[in-house]
Amino acid sequence: MIKIADKIRAIMAATGKTQMQLAEELNVSQSTVNRWLGSAEPEGHRRDAINELYETLVQKQHATDEGTEIPVMGFIGAGAEIMPEFEQVPPDGISHVIVPFPLPAEMIAFEVRGDSMLPVYKDGHVIVCYREQKRPIEAFYGEDAAVRTSDGRRFIKTIMRGNPGINLMSWNAAPIENVSLEWIGEIFATLPRNALKSIERKGGIQGRLKLA
């Protein structure tokens, strides 16, 4: 999940607003915004207002004549482990791609690394998924999904109930058993890399790739 402090920073970056200007928009003091950028958590209705601004100004996809622009959040492992935390990637991604058709809001993309999920998910393909987990984990049993484990690794796998924990199944590799998941991204589409237009390379840490 994206922290409130990161959402505030993304809003400020997208709008060019200062802490004072954002504070005025949210009807709070500048010192309150500064505390939120630290460790303080906003109260309920303030949090709702921040989330609404973030969705409107940052997360909402940009439609173009060529398709829909979405952020690429790094690599995802299919026979490789992508090691760092999801949060090391900026909220607006390390780069953007244009998908050649309309998409719902709140979509992000990952580039597949590895061949354990062939023939559907090939190395270099891009998967498009929802940024936020929409359903409980039980609803994903038997489905392919993008996942982040509790130790920060990212995979594309088939999710199965384990005993205990969760098992991540591959079509061409041994299962990864008894893991805990922090995030599940429901897959919306899978596209070859050459079907997408890349734009605006950004900074950020994609991840340390380790072959499994």
N, C-alpha and C positions, 0 to 999 in steps of 0.2 A: 504494500500500500504506500502511496505517496504521502509523506508527512505534510502537515499544514504549513510548516515553515518553508518547505520546498515549493508548495503551491503559491505561497505569498511571493517568494522570489521569482517564480515563473510569471506571475501576474505583473509584477513590477518590470520584469524584462520585456514582456510583450507590449506593455503600454507606455513604458518610459516614465512611469509615475515614481515619485519619491515616497519615502515612508510617510511624510507629512500629507502628501496628496492622497495616498491610499487611505490614511487615517481619516481624512475628511470625508471620503466617499463612504467609508464604513461607519462614520459617526462615532469615532473613538479618538483617543489622543495618540500622538506620535509615539509616546513612550509605551503605549499598549501594543502597537504594532511591533516595536522593537522587542518587547518581551515575547511576543508570539514567534519572532524570528529566533529567539533563544529556546528555552525549554517550556515556556508557559503554553497552556492550551486554551483556546478561546471558548467561551460559553456557547451553549447550543445554537442560538439564533445567529451569533457572529460566525460560528463555524459554517452554518448553512449559507450565509452570505458569501463567505470566502469560497466555498465549494461552487456556488453558482457563478461567481466571477471567473473562477478557474475554468469551469466547463465552457463558459461563453467566450472567454478571451484566449484561452490556451489550448484546451482539449478539443474544442469544436473543429471539425475537419474543414479544410479550405477547398471548395469545389472550383475546378478550372475547366476550360474547354476541353482539356485532354483527359480529365478524370478527377480523382480525389487525392489530395495530398495528405499523407500520414507519416508519422515519425517512425524511423527504424531504431529499435532500442538495443541493438547488438546482435550477437550470435545466439543460436539455441542448438543444443547438442542432440544429434542422432547418431550415436556411436562415438561422440566426443563429449567431454565434460566442459561446460563453460563455468568458470570458477567464481568470479566475483559476485558481489551483491547487486541485485537489480537496481538499488538506489544509487549506485555509483554512476549510472547513466543519467544525464540531465533529463528533467521532466519532458522536454520537447525533443528528446532523442539525440543520437549522434549524427544522423543524417535524415533526409526526407526522401520519400519516393512518391511518384504519382501512379496510383492504381487506375487502370483505364475503364472504370465504371463507378457509379455512385456507391457509397458506403454509409452505414449508420454512423452516428457519432461515437466517440470514445474508442476508436480503433487504433491499434499499434501494429508494428511489424517486427519480425525477427528473420535473420538469415540462417538457414539450416547448415550445420556443419556435421559431416559424418554420413554413413550409409546404412545404419542399422534399421532404418525405417523404409528402405526401398521396397517396392517400386513407387510408392505414392509420394514420399518426401525425399527428394534427391538433394545431394550436397549442392549448395548454392541457391536452391529454391528459397522463396520468401513466403512465410506464412503470415497471414493477417488474422489477428485475434482481438478480443475485447480487452481493454486495459484493466477493467475491474472484474473480479469474479462475480458472476451473475447467479450462480446456483450453488447449493451445498455440495460437498464432495461426493456424497452418495449418488447424486444425479449424474456423475461423470464415470461411474464404474462401467467398464467395457468400451469407453470412448477414447479416441486420440485427443490429446490436448497439449498445450504448452504448460510447463510446470516449473515452479521454483521450489527447491527443497529447503528444509530448515537450515541447512548449512550453506545455502547460497548458490547451489548449482542449478543450471537451467537445462531442461531437456524438452524434447518432444517425444512423448511416449503414450502407450495405451495404459490407462489407469485401471488397476484391479484391486479389489479388496484383499488385504493380507491378513495374517494372523500371527502377531498383531501388525498394526501399521498398514502401509500402502505398498503395493508392488507395482513397479513401472516395467511394462512389458515392451520388448522390441520384436520385430519380425525376423531380424537377422543377427541377434546377439542375445547373450544371457540376460535374464531379468535383473533388475535392481530391486532388492527386496527390503521390506520393513523400513520404509522411509516415512518421514513426516513432511507434509507439504504446507508451504506458507501461501502459495498463490497458484491458481489454476486459470489459464487463459483459454477460453472457449474459441476454437478455430472457426473462422468465418470463410477463409479462402486460402488456397495454396497456388502460387504463381511462379513460373520460371523467372529468373532474374532478368533475362533479356526482354521480358514483356513489360518491364517497369522502367520509368524514367527517373534517374537519380538527380537530386538537386541539393544544394546547400549543405555541404559537408560541415559538421559541427565538431566541437571538442567533446571530451568525455572519455571514459574508460569502457571499451567494448567488452573486455574480459580476457582472462588468461585461458587459452585453449589447451586442454589436455586430452590426448587420444586415449580412448578407453580400451 
